[in-house]
Amino acid sequence: MIESPFTGLIQNVALLLALVLVFNFVEPRLPRGRASFHQGLLGLLIGIIGVSIMMTPWVLAPGANFDTRSVLLSVSGLFFGSIPTLIAMLITAAFRIYQGGSGVLTGVLVILATGAIGIAWRHLRKKPLEETDWKEFYLFGVITHLVMLALMLTFPWAIAQNVLTNISLPVLAIYPLGTVLLGTLMVNQERHKLAESALRESEEKYRLFFEDMSQGVFYQRADGVLIDVNQAALNMLGLTRDQFLGKTSHDPAWKVINADGNSLPPEEHASMQALRTGKVIENMEMGVYRSNTQDFVWLVANAMPQFRPGESRPYQVFVTLHDISARKQADSALRQSESALKQAQRVAHVGSWKWHIASNTLEWSDEMYRIFGIAKESFTGNLADVIDRAIHPDDRNKVEESNLAVANQGRPTPLEYRIVRPDGTIRTIWGEAGDLIRDASGNPQVLTGIAQDITAHKKIERVLVEAQAIAHIGSWEYGMANDQFDWSPEMFHIFGREPASGRPSLLEHQQYIHPDDWERIERVFMNTVQNGVPFREEFRIVRQTGEQAWAEAIGQVDRDSPGRVYKIMGTMQDITERKQNEEQIRTYSEKLEEMVEARTVELREAQEKLVRQEKLAVLGQLAGGVGHELRNPLGVINNAVYYLRMAQPETSEKVKEYLGIIETETHNANKIISDLLDFSRIKTTAVESVDIAGLVRHTLERFPTTENVQVTLDLPEDLPTIYIDPRQLTQVLGNLVLNACQAMPQGGTLSLSAKKKGKMVTIAVADTGTGITPENMQKLFEPLFTTKPKGIGLGLAVSKKLIEANNGKIEVESEPGKGSTFIVILPIKVEAQA
């Protein structure tokens, strides 16, 4: 019975489309070396697809084979151009010549003509391929196959009439539609490639723009993790990319202050506020400590939350940074200048006075009245009255004694004292005498001088002392003449020395400097004494309590008018906490490489898992979509082989050999399809009572070994009956037997044994083959893993799945070079499964 041309041609179109799906999966993974090399690989792949569909043609008459090579080659010429199509044409033409028959010439001409039409159409059309619609594909298919039908006239006239009568309508009905389907599939692939290319180009442009921005930019995820940053931001912060990425705002390495200089909590950072509130945070000033330069960089941050469509909470925040350190320094300098100006103004507001010693009366300038808060109208000018009205009670004796010293001894001395203004406020005054005028006898007559309100200065001194205590910074001076140090109160605190113990000498400092650092510090300090070279050194100190700490000293010289060094002054800061932080950072940096390596391993494993999942998804789609469609042509081929053997029993050995090859390869292809279907669908088990020994022998009958493999059996007679699906277990054991034989290409021994082990029965299949390497043992039951030149790596994965469906498990023991043993473990009896 001759198969309908419609059915045969539709099956061939379906096979072509299935193979093209495989092509679209494989083509992007081809090596991308030189263009000609890549095109050559494309041509080879298309040629293989052509040969595949030519192996399953619809046969009208001997030598009159019809398949979809015309669709394949014309679309190849249209989409891939000359080189790949010419290579495919050569491959398919060679195969058609190899097939032989009366239609060789016609078949070759169809190959050449349809490929040429595709190439010509590609060069003549003006629009991009991705804009081709179905109407053009249909027209293209009709023209191509009208040419193909015309070439049928190259058959002998009787055959040509028969061919045109039987296939004209099916060809014109099916092949243009096949061209539309294949063309649409390729257009979608082209559009996908263009979209991917545009996306990569867009990402590259964005990355270049991102990196070239002069302002700092970074991204932060909703969980606070920093995920991207440009070089400008890293330069501002003094960090490397590895030091920045992966941190959060709560990382203890960050030291951030607000515009007032106070610590800024992590949750108040601009980025964290934007993530929390979903609102844009603009122009937030903050200072970030840079450990590499040991200073703060001042930044203005703008944070813009970003939302996914339909979501009310941001998934990340985009932050820009502007370096305003120069402006802040200018502002600071301006504030210092203003402070100096105000201080100068206060100094300029100095009152002058004149004391007539004989009459004990005073003359004041206007500024003196302001300082004392006394109205001119109420001022008597009497010194005793002024002392009684304005001098603080606790300081009156001191002032009177100073005045007597001048009157009796003519010895004026500077004096600091307090006054009480009429409004009750207390001010501190610095008084200093100027000229002392004497009479002819040499007795003091008139003393002039100034009085300065130093209340603010005294307050600043107190604040400075408190600030030094807070910042752990002390100030010091070293007098060259007396070899003594003057320390601020914080210096005593840093060294743990009692203020009552007095000022230390240079030699006494040795007891406070760590012995391992003393020689270096003494050398640096003496270089400053002798040569006036400023210094900045870090060293360890030992307090009187024995506690060790870290300090940083800064020193510079002061010179007299001839330029000689007469004084060294500077500051000292307790940097113990900073050193501890630096040690923590150093420890973290040492661990960073290990953390990165561990993370890389995790990412690599995740990537491999994702690739496997993608492959399994494709296998599932392929198995479900085209598995049955592929089996039908294979069944036709198998039946054809059977028919040929029956019809021509006396045919030549060469023909018998090729029929055997076709039968073997058809069986292999059918097994691959079966494995695909078995793996992609859940198979129910049909449990029944099974004799193990009989099942093993039945398996060997169904899956015979090669002649160079010796089979040994160890099947005790007292083996219990097991309840399993015999068809599934036969498939498993058959697969293990085939694998064992393939592992012994030079021959060997195949041993099958079974034994009872507790409530289980074990069936062992052992070979003396090449064995399995340890690295392959870990992947043995993974889908798509294979070390064979043929097969797709589903045999053991399917076997494992079937064994587990029967409540069993499979184990393997192997040693490279000595063989492998696969052990199937099954329960003696389980309840039948529905």
Order of alpha helices (4+ residues) and beta strands (2+ residues): alpha-alpha-beta-beta-alpha-alpha-alpha-alpha-alpha-beta-beta-alpha-alpha-beta-alpha-beta-beta-beta-alpha-beta-beta-alpha-alpha-alpha-beta-beta-beta-alpha-beta-beta-alpha-alpha-beta-beta-beta-alpha-alpha-beta-alpha-beta-beta-alpha-beta-beta-alpha-alpha-beta-beta
